[in-house]
């Protein structure tokens, strides 16, 4: 029973990695739930589904289950029925749910929706060989809000460039602050060069794998095709094997 969160700065390939891992785990007999926690909401398309109602739009449900008296929030709202009611399964049997757009106002508090998501994370895994994959929003704000808290492994996706590696350092710091000790790294869009090799070799956290740059990712996006149908799966299969080694079957 594994909970995985995929994080990184915008455009590094978090959604692609999440979708391909969901496909591979489902192919190998796991019961997979994939939650899009990114306000861009691209994961359903990457998994070949549409019509997934964002959980953040369930205003009445959130009010009923999260908001308590006198403006308080319930720490453990009832959510065990949410997945079946507001999710869609793709052709692999992956159950896809969407958190939805974060509407920030005032100080940017997202407290009711955050409480809702945290409760969903606690109740998302029920059986053996269940895998929960979270496609987190771009950047590191989700770590500041604690929405990734309670995962077994935080996967930081980086490109071989300094800005991406600076984000990795901030992810490591904030993850530590909320008690996430298990962090691993995937390097995406890798083009061989001396500097790129140096950056990869400088990674101190466990390296799950390196995904070479490929125009097939661009093609998948342009043609609205799930990426696992057109890209070379070998690098992703290595990443999946290394995930299993780190967290156990």
N, C-alpha and C positions, 0 to 999 in steps of 0.2 A: 504494500500500500504506500504509494509515493505521491508527494506533492512537490511540484516543480514550478518555479517562477522564472520567467525569461525577461531580463532587463537589459538596458543599454540606451545610449543616446538615439535620437531620431534618425531613421534611415540606415541603421546598421544591419537590419535583417532579422529583427526579433520575431516578427510575424511569420516570416518564411520558415525560420527554424522551428517555431512552435507548431506550425501546420505539418511540417515534414515529420517531426518527432511524433505527433499525434497519429499520423498515418502509420509509421513504423511500429509503434507500440500496439495499435489496433491490429495490424497485420499479424503480429506475433501473439495474439490472443489475449491482450490486456483489455480491460474495460476502461475506456478513455473518456474523460470529460475535459473539454478545452474551454476555458473562460477568457473572453476578450475583455481585459481590464484597461485597454488603451482607448482614449477618447476618439481616436481615428476610426475605430470599429472596422478593421479590415480582415480580421481573422475568419469570420464566416465565409467570405469570398474565397480566401486562400484554402478553405476546407471544402469548397464546392457547394455551399448552402446559401439560402437566402430566407428572408422572412423571420429572422430571429428578433424577437422583441427585446429591446434593451431593458435590463432590470431597473436602471435608474429612472425609467419612465413610469414605473409602477408606483406612482406617488401615493395612491390610496393604500396600497399594500404596505409600502414602507412606513407611512404614517401609522397604520393600524398595528404593525408588528414591532416597530422600532421606537416610536415616540411614546414616552411614558408621561405621567402627570407632571405638571409644573415645568414643562420644557425639558424634562430629563430624557435619557435614551436607555432603552432596555439593552443590557449587555448580551443576552442570549435570546434574541427573537426567534420565533418559529420560522424555519426555512426549509424543512425537510421535504416539502412538497413542491418547492420552487422549480427545481430542475425539470421535472417531468412536465410541468405546466408551461414553462417559458424557455424551452430549449428545443433544438432541432437536431436530428441525427443525420449524418451524411452517409454516403454509400459504404464507408468503412465501418459504420456503426458508432463513430465518434459522436458523443453528445456535446453540442455546441451551445454555449450561453454567452450573452453579451452584457457586461456591466452597463455600458452606455456612456454618453457624453457627460463630463463633469461640468456642471454649471457653477462656476465660481462667482461669488458675490461677497462684498464686504471684505472680510479677512480671508476669504477663500475656503471657509470651512465646508467640509463635505461629510460632516459627522454622521447624519442618519444613514446615508448611502454606504459610508465606510463601515458602520456597525452592521449593516445588512450584508455587505461582502464578507466581512470577517466571520459572521455567523455561517454564511454559505461555505466558506473554507473549512470550518470546523466540521460541517455535516456532509461534505461532498464525498467522502470516502466511506464506503460501507462494507466492501468485500475484499477478499484476497485478489491480487492481480488487478487492482484498480490504480489508475494513474490520473492525477489531476495536473493539467498544464495551464499555467497562467501567463498570458501574453500581457505584460505590464505596459503601462503608458511610457512614452518616450521620456528620457531623463531620469531623475532620481526623486521627484516629489512624492511618488508612491511610498518610498522608503521613509520619508519624513512623516507621512501619515500612518505608517505601519500596516498598510494593506497587504504587504508580502509577509507579514509576521506569521510564523507557524509553518513555513514551508520546510521541506527536508533538504532542498538544494536550491540555491539561487544561481542561475546561469547568467553570467554577464557576457553579452555579445559585443565584441569590439571589432573595429577595422584596424588595419596596420597603419595608424596615424596618431599623432600626438593628442589631438583633441579627444579622440575616442579613449585613449589611454588615460587621459586626465579624468574623464568621466568614470572610468573603472576605479581609479583611486578613491573618488568620492563615494561610489557605490560601496566599496569595501568598508569605508569609515562608517557610513550611515547604517549599513547592514549590521555591523558590529554593535552599534548603538541600540538596535532593537532586538539583539540576541540571535541574529542569524550568523552562525559560525561556519556553515558549510557553503562555500562559494567556489564555483568553478568557471572557467572561461572558454568561450568559443571565439575563434578568430574567423571572421567572414570577409569575403571580397579580397582574398589574399592574392597578390601579384608578387612573384618572386623578385626580390632585390636584396642587396646587402642590408639596407636600413630596415626593411620589413623583417628580415631574419633576426636582426638585433632586437627589435621591439618584441617579437614573439618570444625570444629567448629570455627577455627581461621579466616575463610574467612569472610571478611568484606563486600564484594560486594554481591548483590543478588545471591542466590544459586538456579539455575534452576532445578537441580536434580543430583542424584548420580546413575551411571551406574555400576552395579556389574561386576566384572571380570567373563568372561565366555569363555570356549573353543569354543563356537559356532562362535565367532569372528575369531578365528584361522581357523576354518573349512571353513568359508565363503571365507577367503583369499586363502586358499590352493585349494579350488574347484572352485574359480573364480565365486562365487555366490554373487549377491547383498546382503549385510548383512541383510536388512529388510525382506528377505525371510526365514531366519533361526534363527534369534535372538529373544529374548523376547522383544516385543515392548512396554511393559508397562512403563519402565523407560523413554523411549523416548517420549511416549505420555504425560507423566507428564511434561517433559521438554517443549514440544510444548505448552501445556496449559499455562505454566508459561511465556513463551515468549509472547503469545497473551495477557496475563494479563499486562505484562510490557509495550508493545508497542501499545496495542489496536488493535481491529479487523479492 
